[in-house]
Every structure is written in structure tokens, then in C-alpha cells.
Amino acid sequence: GIELAGGVFAPLIPRNSSIPTTARRKFTTVRDNQASVRIHVLQGERRVAAENRSLAHFRLEGILPAPREVPEIEVGFTIDANGILHVSAMDLTTGQMQEVCVESYQPAVDDDVERQISDAERFANEDRIFLRKVSIRRRMQQMQDELAAYQAEHLDGGLTEKQEQLLRQAMFRLDAALTGIVKSLQSRLYF
């Protein structure tokens, strides 16, 4: 699978898939006017990307400027009959495409698979907490952006003094809470 923003692992080909096999999935950008995305290819069982085995990195460039979550990027994984992993990423708007071949890709040995499955089960609760924090962080960042846009819309005096004060307080509290979430995530060495 690949690493998503916030350090989340998104599996594309599940364990024990017969080969050859192919999987495709659409993803998007996380920032406005994002011109490129970094694709980090991983292998493992954990939902926390940092806890899985890194296989490759590459960058898809040439994404047209657009608001976040508008561009569609299709990521494709193919494992051929020889066990070689081919990974591609394509911007569906521009047709820009980048590929990488992971020739050193080796299926995990049985003992390694058992350990990964055991670790995934043992740390499942921690992974759920991590995913929850990442989800909360995303929602808080969206709220921050919405409040900032609302404030910018009403700069010309569309708000009363009391409304402006409440808006500033809400933005301050949201920023403090978001800082706490980010520190909590970083303290777990997931970034």
C-alpha cells in the first residue's frame, strides 16, 4: 500500500493475494494548488505507516493548480508472475504519470508474516487511537480553514464587535487544540 497524509497506511493489495495481481485506487491532494504528490510504497499489516516496511519513494509532478481534494490521482499496484512490484501514479486530469519498479521486492517469509500479524493484533488499539487523532486533526484543520475564510469574507465590517471577538476566540481555541493533537502525534514518533 501507500502512506497517506498524517502517516496513515492505505493497503492496496491484501496479504495472501495470488500473483499475478493488480489493484488500483483513487486518491487526492491535501493542500490547495498542490503541484506534486510524494508516493511512499510500503508493505505491512499496521495502519500506522511508520510501522511498516518501506519499499520505494517517488514523486508525481505536474498536477494542475486546484483546490485540495479536487485532483484525482490513481495509484496502481501490479505484482507480476515473477513477484516484481510495479507501482504507478497518474493525475487523471493531466494524464501525467510516474512509475517505479520494485525489483528487490521479496514476499515476506512465514516467520516475518506471523510477527507482522501478531504485531498488528497486539497494537490494534494503539493504531485505532492514532487513526482517530489523525481524523480529528483533519477535521480541525478544515474548521480552521472555514473560520479563516468566513473571517476574510466579513472583514469589511459584516460582523459586530462581539461576533468578531467570538470568532477570534474560537480560532485561538481551535489552534491550541490542534497544536496539542499534533504534539501528541509527534510524540509517538509517527511523523
N, C-alpha and C positions, 0 to 999 in steps of 0.2 A: 504494500500500500504506500501511501504518501503522507507526509506531515502537512497538517493544515495550520492556519494561523492560531497562535495560542499554544502550540505544542501538542495538538491532538493528532493521533494516528487514525487515518481513514483506510481500512483494508479494502483492496480491490479483488484480490484472488484469495479465497479462503484456504486454510490448511486442508491437505489431503485432496486437492483438486487433481484430477487426472490431467496428464500432459499429452499432447499439446493443448493449451487453453488460452483463451483471450478474454479480457474484461475491459470495459470502457465505462467512464463515469464523468459527468459534467461538474465543474467547479467554477468559481468566480473570483473576482478581486475583493479585497477588503478595504482598499483606500480609493478615494476619488482620484481620477486621472492616473491610475497606476499603469505604467508603460511596460512593466515586465513582472513575471512571477518566477519565483525560485521553486523548483521541484526537487524535493528530497525523498528519495526512494528508500523504503525501509522494509525489513522483514521481522515479523514477531507477532506476539499474541496480546501485548499490552495496548491499551488505548492511549497511554502516555507515550508520545513519540520518542522521547529521550531514553526510554526503557527498551527500545527495540534495536535491532542490528541495522546500521546504516550501510546501504549498498551503493548509492550513487547520488550525485547532485548535478543538476543542470538548470539553465535559465531559458525561459521563453520570453523573447523580446518582441517589440513591435506591436503591442496591444494599443489600440486607438484610445485616446483620452475619453473617459466616460465616467459617470458617477459609479461609486462602488456597487458591487453586486449586479451590474448590468452586463459586462462582458461574460461570454460563456467560453470556458476553456475545457476542452475534452481531453482527459488523460486516458491513455490506453496502455494496458499491460498485455504482453504476449509471452508465454513461455513455450518455446518450440520443442520439437521432439528430442533435441539434444540437451534440453534443460537450460538453454540460454534465454535470459530475460531481456526482452526488448520493451522499452518504455518510450512513449511519445506524448507530447503535449501540443495541442493545436488550438489557436484562437479561432473560434468558429465564425467570427465576423470578418477577419482579415485573411484567414487561411494561413497565417504564419504558423510554422511548425518547427519543432525541435525534437530530436530523438537521442536516445542513449541506449547502448547495448551493454548489458552487464554480463560479460563473458566469464567473469570469475564467480558468478552466482553459483552456489552449490546448495542443493537441498540440505536442510539440517539433518544431522544424524539422529537416530532414535533417542539417544540419551539427552541430546540437546532439546529435542522436541518435548520430551517428557518434562524437562526442567522448565521450559518456557510455559507449558500448560500449567504446571504446578505453581509457578510464579504468578501467572495471570489469575489463577483462582485465589491464591493467597493474598494478592494485592488488589483484588476486585473492588473492595470497599474504598481503598485509597484512590483508585482510578475513578470511581464514581464521584467522589468528593472533588477531585481535580477537574473532571468534566463539568460538574455543577459550577465551580468557580469560574471556569472559562466562559460558560454560558452567561453567568451573571455579569462578568466583565464586559462581554459583547453588548448585552442589553444596556448596561450603564453607559458605555461609550455612545451607543445610539441615542440614549436620552440626553447626554451631554450635547451631541450634535444638534438634536432637535431644539433644545433650550437655547443654544447659541444662535441658531437660525431664527428662532422666534424673537430673540432679543434684537438681532440685526434688523429684522422686519419692522420693529417698533421703535427704532432709535429716534425717529423724528417726533417723539412725544406722544405716541399712541398709547402709552401706559401711564397710569397715575404713579406718583412717587411711592406709594405703598406697594403697588404691583411690581415696580422696578426693584424695590428692596426685597420683596419676597422671591423674585426671580434670582437676584444675586445670591441670596441665602441658599436657595435650592441648588444653584450651580456650585457654590462653595461646598455644601454638604456632599453632593454627588462626587465632586472632585476628591474630597477627603476619603470617602468610602472606596472610590476606585483606586486610589493610591494604596489603601490598605489591602485590597484584593490583589493588586499587582505585587506588593511586597510579600504577601502570603504565598503566591505562586512562585516567585523568585526564590524564596527561602527554601523551597522544596527542590531547588536545582533543576527545574523543568525548563528553564529558559537559557 
